[in-house]
Amino acid sequence: MDKGTIVRTVVLVIVWINMLLSNYGLQPIPVVSEDVIAEILAGVVTIWTWFKNNYVTVKGKQQKQVLQQNQLTK
């Protein structure tokens, strides 16, 4: 795994934990104190993680094609 994947995964987990804690009336992680901010962050990180880990851009589609040509992906 590269550093970007690890950072995205950690941020995604923190944001979702914070949002769930907030939704269940528990004390959220102090970094994000507002429900609205937590929801916005969850949405942004979810889209960011999805976008970075899928082949949705032209460059990403080219990368997938190269991986398939070299039998490096299913």
For each residue, the residues with C-beta under 8 A, 3 or more apart:
1: 5 6
2: 5 6
3: 6 7
4: 7 8 52
5: 1 2 8 9 52 53
6: 1 2 3 9 10
7: 3 4 10 11
8: 4 5 11 12 45 48 49 52 53
9: 5 6 12 13 49
10: 6 7 13 14
11: 7 8 14 15 45
12: 8 9 15 16 45 46 49
13: 9 10 16 17
14: 10 11 17 18 29 31
15: 11 12 18 19 32 38 41 42 45
16: 12 13 19 20 42
17: 13 14 20 21 29
18: 14 15 21 22 28 29 31 32 38 41 42
19: 15 16 22 23 28 38 39 41 42
20: 16 17 23 24
21: 17 18 24 26 27 28 29
22: 18 19 25 26 28 35 38
23: 19 20 35
24: 20 21
25: 22
26: 21 22
27: 21
28: 18 19 21 22 32 33 38
29: 14 17 18 21 32
30: 33
31: 14 18
32: 15 18 28 29 37 38 41
33: 28 30 37
34: 37 38
35: 22 23 38 39
36: 39 40
37: 32 33 34 40 41
38: 15 18 19 22 28 32 34 35 41 42
39: 19 35 36 42 43
40: 36 37 43 44
41: 15 18 19 32 37 38 44 45
42: 15 16 18 19 38 39 45 46
43: 39 40 46 47
44: 40 41 47 48
45: 8 11 12 15 41 42 48 49
46: 12 42 43 49 50
47: 43 44 50 51
48: 8 44 45 51 52
49: 8 9 12 45 46 52 53
50: 46 47 53 54
51: 47 48 54 56 57
52: 4 5 8 48 49
53: 5 8 49 50
54: 50 51 60
55: 60 61 63 64
56: 51 60 61
57: 51 60 61
58: 61 62
59: 62 63
60: 54 55 56 57 63 64
61: 55 56 57 58 64 65
62: 58 59 65 66
63: 55 59 60 66 67
64: 55 60 61 67 68 73
65: 61 62 68 69
66: 62 63 69 70
67: 63 64 70 72 73
68: 64 65 71 72 73
69: 65 66
70: 66 67
71: 68
72: 67 68
73: 64 67 68
74:
